[in-house]
Amino acid sequence: MKKVRIFAQNRAAVFGILILAIFTFMAIAAPLLTPYDPVAQDLSSVFQSPSWTHPFGTDDLGRDMLARIMYGGRYTLMIGVAAVGLATIIGVPLGLISGYYGGWIDMVIQRITDIMLAFNPFLLALVLVAVLGVGLNSVIIAAGIGAVPQFIRLTRGQALSLREEVYVEAAQAFGERSSAIIRRHLLRNSWTPIIVFATLNVGLTILVAAGLGFLGLGVQAPLPEWGTMLGEGRAYIFYASYTTTLPGLAIFLVVLAFNMAGDGLRDALDPSLRV
């Protein structure tokens, strides 16, 4: 309860959670909130300015922008959460193994990590998409693998510190298996920085996915992913600026919200890091 109280006292973090709750609710309840199909074309309603009928206007194919923003939140949020989940599943075990065992295992894992870190996360995602092909699943895999080396480095640092603790040495003295020590002692005591880092990394992953969509290498039309919408609207930025402003604003707000929520989690879960 103390951690919840500390988090609640952080107004920025609560505001971030509120923004995320609003976007999540709109994404889930989109069929109830708007009567429009996000992919249905209506060429008689092309580029209608925001009005009561279409509060966010329509795009070049007459599709309702509000509906596309709502439904697009499903894809954008899913990509961010799924990609970070993938990075966590791969990076955390590798980091713990690398830090606990050391030796040649650590050297191999860290050299591979160094190679991956030599690429900018967005450039690495571009390379992976070029190999895997475009599409929703490819974006999730590319963005997730791009975040793996950061998770490896984070958990390796935690493992290097924790393996010197007395309770780990006691477990080793009693003959407890290494796998059990990693699971019960290292992983359990590393969750706080992992959760905080994962929350902050969702925003970065969403930016990577949006960048791929903007270049036409992410989620493909007619699916209303925000980055893809941003790329489609750039041709009309001087004629119907709302076609780029609205998805861009949605990306900005969600990324900002994840960053604020991550800062709040850091302060609540690890008071020693508070400023």
Secondary structure by P-SEA (a helix, b strand, c coil): caaaaaaaacaaaaaaaaaaaaaaaaaaacccccccccccccccccccccccccccccccccccaaaaaaaaaaaaaaaaaaaaaaaaaccaaaaaaaaacccaaaaaaaaaaaaaacccaaaaaaaaaaaacccaaaaaaaaaaaaaaaaaaaaaaaaaaaaacaaaaaaaaacccaaaaaaccccccaaaaaaaaaaaaaaaaaaaaaaaaaaccccccccccaaaaaaaacccccccccaaaaaaaaaaaaaaaaaaaaaaaaaaacccccc
